Structures are given as C-alpha cells and as structure tokens.
C-alpha cells in the first residue's frame, strides 16, 4: 500500500468524480487516466466522491496502489439542502458505503445520478 505521511502539508482534492457519476463529461475516461492526471497535477491525495455511488472507488484504488497517491473513498450525497460530501477512512470497503446508501434509501438503479435526493427529512444512520 502506498504511504501517506500525515505530519506535513499535502495537496488534496477531496471532490473527484469518475464516469460512475452520470454527469461526468467523458464516459470513456479510464481510471488510469484519472490517476495519471491527479499525479500530474501534483496532488498527494484524492477523495473519490461520485454522486450517490461508491462504484468508481475500487478501480481508482487498484490503479493508484503502486503510486504515492492516497485515495480516500467517499460519496457526494444529494439532499434537499444541497450536496454533501462524505469522506471515509482509506481502508473503508465499498460494501460498507453501499450499505450506507441502502440505509438512507438510495436505490441501486439511481446510484451515480446527482439529481436523486436522499428521500425523507432525516435518516438516523448511526
């Protein structure tokens, strides 16, 4: 696994989408291209935060595994009040994030769609 020294300043972008988000501008982009672009931009870490889905995380993790890039899994949730980023610990399994999406009511067929809002007023997820 790649190293991430938390004792010094790092360049981060915690809001990176992949083609798993339906709004992504070029659905032909591959995980290798995303990782290459963020490394070329001088980033030390990224948060993969697609709209209401964790689908793109594992491929980015796989591609970045032999690099110094740290990948934080996450999701961008759509709510009535706007978009909310949820960033998880680096080793959080995608299945755990999928279970969270199930709990808050994002149906699998709507994952990746940034227009789909979390149903209801509030959901107790803890």
BELPE-V136658 format. One record per backbone hydrogen bond with DSSP energy under -0.5 kcal/mol. CO is the residue of the C=O (numbers start at 0). NH is the residue of the N-H. Records with the same first field share a line. If there is no record, write none. Layout:
CO=NH, NH
This chain:
3=5
4=7
9=11
10=43, 44
12=46
15=48
17=20
19=21
20=23
25=28
29=32, 33
30=34
31=35
32=36
33=37
34=38
35=39
36=40
37=42
38=41
43=69
44=12
45=47, 71
46=15, 48
47=73
49=52, 75
50=111
53=56
55=59
56=60
57=61
58=62
59=63
60=64
61=64
63=66
69=45, 71
70=72
71=47
72=87
74=76, 85
75=51
76=78, 83
77=117
78=81
81=78
83=76
84=86
85=74
88=91
92=95, 96
93=97
94=98
95=99
96=100
97=101
98=102
99=103
100=104, 105
101=104
104=106
106=109
107=110
109=112
111=21, 113
112=115
114=116
122=124
